[in-house]
Amino acid sequence: MGTGPPAFTEVDNPASFASSPFVRAVNYNYYYSLNAWLLLCPWWLCFDWSMGCVPLIKSISDWRIIALVFLWLCLIVLACQALSSKDGQKRRILTLGLGFLIIPFLPASNLFFRVGFVVAERVTYLPSIGYCILITYGFCLLCKQVKNKKLLAAALLGLLLINVWRCIIRSNQWRSEEQLFRSALSVCPLNAKVHYNVGKNLADNGNQSAAISYYREAVRLNPKYVHAMNNLGNILKEKNELHEAEELLSLAVQIQPDFAAAWMNLGIVQNSLRRYEEAEKSYWTAIRHRKKYPDCYYNLGRLYADLNRHIDALNAWRNATVLKPQHSLAWNNMIILLDNTGNLAQAETVGKEALELIPNDHSLMFSLANVLGKSQKYKESEALFQKAIKANPTAASYHGNLAVLYHRWGNFDLAKKHYEVSLKLDPTAAGTRENYSLLKKKLDQLQNKG
């Protein structure tokens, strides 16, 4: 437990936060019966049982109380047999079985401290030893009493085969996140985290449109699920549905004021809506809650660049690279801003510094090559363009800008070659097409003179 017990929330273990002792006691016992059922029939298996997966029993009229009554009747009968049986072997076997069944489970019982789960399949691993002892002993007793032993053996074999089959199915589900998360939908359809994980898996695999419905369902099931709101807000932001994204992200930071990622994403949305003052406040709030937040400094720099506050933008991006030296986007933006403002020497210094830290980043090679070309350092520029193209040969702009370099350098044949490659990769590039037309006119003039 470390230096103190971890902090759990109501969604992790709802029964432990119930104000009524009756509700707590009844639901704890119902959780025990669920664990017992998983040992007997491991069919309902789920990677997470929190967030409404098991609704609380709040009334004596709830039919689920039958399960916990039946559990305690079985335990009491077994305990009485273990204590009062005249058969010494029977007492030893039952005591050993009950001991292995109950004692390893006690830390997960909520009796000594609050635990951070409702049901966790892992806590039944050791108790399963006691379960196996009791089942085996019960089977031995049946063998002595039942005349048709072949039927009993067939039943036991059938049970073993069913469990082996179930084990194979579950093992296959654990082979991929998608299968694991989707398998939980039928077991815990009321669990917001299950829908969240399915949505996140879809979004991570590029299927953002499908992810939206799962995130929406997660928020519907748990209206305070800030992570689902944040992820849904991000997708809506990418789809340019900015107003709904802002509503979700605003609600997320209202529910959890120290949620730094949501503050940053809210700032991005506000920046897109051109509400720059609000965006700046959101970014600084995010940084206040997470001191080392390079991505937030990067986005803050973009805001300052939009406002032509170039010094502030450079400082923000510099902070991002100090916190995360491999932050390629921040380095790139510094080079581009210095290039655009005519500070070529400083842009070259920053570019070389960046490439020392991230030597294989083709976007940095490209940006620095542009700066070197403008500084008439054609050889260095050419070498970097070629390295960038080798790393990313399908980037039309890389070929187009190398063509411009050759055009300025007077190497018209290579310029023509790379203009044509660039236009083949991106026929819509108006600037490249215009430069290519100028080159062809120049070549025609030279040919006519010749």
C-alpha angles and dihedrals in degrees: 000000000000117000092333143355115291119250113253128187132222092259090059096055113001096180093059090058095049112119094215117080088210093056091047094049096045094047094046088054091046089054088053090053090050090053090049090050091051088056093049097040114012095192102112099064121162134169090225131024099182132098101055097321089129110032114218120261103234102165137050087231092066106116091218089077086078089070095057092043090053091047093054093045090055093046093047092049091049092045092050090050091048092051103037107030115118089212105093094199091052091050092050094048094046092045091049092046094047091045093055090042098051111024099058088048095055096087088058094046099088088234097113101026140350114275126208099238143055099215125359119184091208092067090064094061096090095034087056087073089063090044091054091048092051094044092048092048091048090051090051091052091050091050089058093050104036117077097199097067093166090062090049091048090049090051091051092047090049090051091050092048092049091052092047090050091049090049091053091049092049093046090054090049089055091055093082136023092231094056092043094051095043092049088061094058093077093044100045109017090159093057110107091196091059091055090043092054093047089050093047092049091051092047092048088053092052099258097120096154091059091044092060095070092051092048090049090051090049090053091046092052093044112023090188096054098124096178091056089048091050094050093044090048090052093053092047089049090055089050089052092244087136102161095055089043090053092050092052095045092045089052091048093055090043090056094041110023094185094055097124097183092054091049090052093048090047088054091052091052092047089049090052088051088052093242091136101169092053090046092052091051091050092051093049091047089054091050091048090057094042111031096189101052110139095172090056092050088050092054091044088055090053089053092052090047090054088053092048089243090141099170091050090047092052091047092050092049090046089054089051092053093046090054093041113019091189093058095128096180093055092049091047094050091050091053093046094047092049089046093050092048093051097252093131097156092052091044089053091050093049092045093052091046089052094049091052088060098037104025097169099050106119094193090060090047089052095049093047091046089057090052093048091048091054088049088055092243089137100165094053091043093050092050092052093046090052092049090049091050091048089054094044110017095171096060104114093196091057092057091041095054093043086054089053089051092052089044091056091041091054095244093131099168093057090042090055091048095053094042088056093047090049093050091047089055094043115015091177096064100118095186093052092047091051092049090047090053090051090050092050090051089050091050091048090052091050091047092050091049090050 
